[in-house]
Amino acid sequence: MGTYHNGSDIDIVLKGDLLDDEKLRDIESLLDAMMLPYYLDVSLYSDIDDADLKRHIDTEGKTMYLRRNINVDEHLNTLHS
């Protein structure tokens, strides 16, 4: 929260009722395979216990992608092929 410096990572928080640790690992693997010049720190919103961090995400976070009613397993399988 407000701790940017050179070499900082990009924090990505995923929200979704169908997301779990296995899907998180799949998504992390796909992002890692992109070989971006940044470290991406990906986490599930549901795993965050810190109320202040959640409030910060809710007020300051930016939505990068929004999709409703997605079959996560089917979508990940499409990306892997």
N, C-alpha and C positions, 0 to 999 in steps of 0.2 A: 504494500500500500504506500505508493509515493516514494519508492526507493530505487528509481531508475538510475543507472550508471552504465558506462561503457561495458559491454559484455553481458548486460542483463538478458534474461531469457524472455520469451513471449509466453505469457500465462494464458492458457485456454481452459475454460471450464465448460463442460458439457452437461446439459440438462436433458432429462428424458426418462420417462417411467420404465422404458425397456432396456436402458443401459445398465451394464453390470461390469465387473472387473475384467471378465474375459473380452467383452467388446471394447473396453478401454484399451486393453493390450493390443487388440487388432488395429484399432485406430492409431495408436502410438507407432506401431510397426509400419503402417502405411505412410504416416507422416515422416518417419525416420528414413524411409526408402526414398523420399523426395530429395534427400541430401541438401537441405536448405542451410544457408550459412548462419542460422540461428538455432539456439537450443529452445525447443518447445516443451514447456512444462504443462502437461495435459492432466486434468483431474475431473472427477465427477462432482457435480454440485451436491449431490446427495451424500457424499462422503465427507463434506466439510462440516466440522463441528463448531468452528469459531463463528459466533453470531456477528461479530464486528466485520469479519472478512466477508461473510454472506451479504451483509448490508452494503459493504463497499462494492461488491460485485453487482448487486441489484441497482445501486445508484450510479456507479461510475463505469460499469462494464458496457461493452458495445456488442450488440448482436451481430455476428458475422454471417450467420446462416440460420434460417428458420424453416422448418418443415414439419408438418403435422401428419399423423397417421402413416408413419413409415415402418416397414418391416426391416428392422436393423440387420438381422441375419442375412436376408436376401440382398440388401444393399451392399453389405460387406463382401458377400460372395461375388457380386458383380464387379466390385473394385479389385478383387484378387485375381480375376481372370483376364 
